[in-house]
C-alpha cells in the first residue's frame, strides 16, 4: 500500500497549477454529489467514490486511484466540516479514512 508523504501533499496543494485551477462548488445530496465550475458540472454517485481521506484541514474525495477533489474544511457555507465528516462517512463506509498527522 502506497501512502503519499506529507511533504508531497503539501507541495501539490500549494502548487501554482492548483492555485490557477477553477474553484469547484460542491452540492451534496442523498444519493450523489454535484461539482460545478466555469468549465461545466458533473454528478457523481457515492458508490462510485474510490476512497475518502480526512486530514486536519481537508477532505480528499477520490473518484479514481489518482484523481481526487480536495475540499478545504474552511470552505463550508451551509454546514460544519464535522457534520460533513459524519455524512460522508455514512455514505462511503469502509472507503473512509482519517489521517490527522498531515
N, C-alpha and C positions, 0 to 999 in steps of 0.2 A: 504494500500500500504506500502510495506516494503522498507525502504531506509537504505543501509548499512552505518554505522558510518565511518567517515573519518579515524579514527584510525585503524579500522579493514581493510580497503582497503590498507592503507599504510603497515600494517603488512603482508598482503597477497602478495603484490607486492615486498616486500623486503625479503620474506622468502627464506630459503635455497632450498626448493622444487622448487620454480620458478627459482631461480638462476641456479639450476642444470639441468633444463629442456633444451631441444634443442631450438636454436634460429629459429624462423619461418621467412620465407621470403614471403612477400605478393605481389601479382600481381593483379592489379585492371583493369577490362575490362568493356565493355559497359553493359553486362547483368549478369556478375558474377565476383567473385574474386577467385583467386587460392592461396592456402597456401602450402608451401613446407618446409620440414625439413629433416634431415637424416633418419627419420622413414618412410617417404613417402610424398604423396601430396593429396590435396583434392580440389575440385571445388565446390563453393557454390554460388547459385543464390541469388541475392539481395532480392528477395521476400521472401526467407527463413529466413532472419535475424529477430530475435526476437525484438531487440532494439539496439540502439547505444547511448552511453553516451560519451560526450566530456568533459574533465576536462582541467585544465591549462596545464597539462603535457602529457596527454594520451588520446587515443580513446579506448573505450571498445566496441567491436563488439560482442554482444551476439547472439549466434546461438541457444540457448536454455535458459530457465529461469535462470539456474545456471551454464552456460558454456559460457565463453567469451574469445575472443582473445584480448590481451592487446597490443596496438601499441603505442610506445613512439613517441611523436611529434619530437624528436631529430633524429629519425631513417629514415627520408625521404631522398631519394637519388635523384630521378628524378623530384621531385616537392616540394612544400612547404606544411606544415601542413594546412595552411589557404586554399590552393587550394583543398586539400583533404577534408577539412571540408565542403566546398561548394558542392563538388562532392558527398560525401556520404549522405549529407542532401537531395539532389535531388533524390538519389536512394532509400532512406528509408522513406522519407516524415514524416509522423506522428510518426514514431518509433524513431525519433532523438531527443535527449535532451542534454542540456548543464548544467554542474554543475561546475562552476568556483570557488566555495568555497572549493573544495577538492584539 
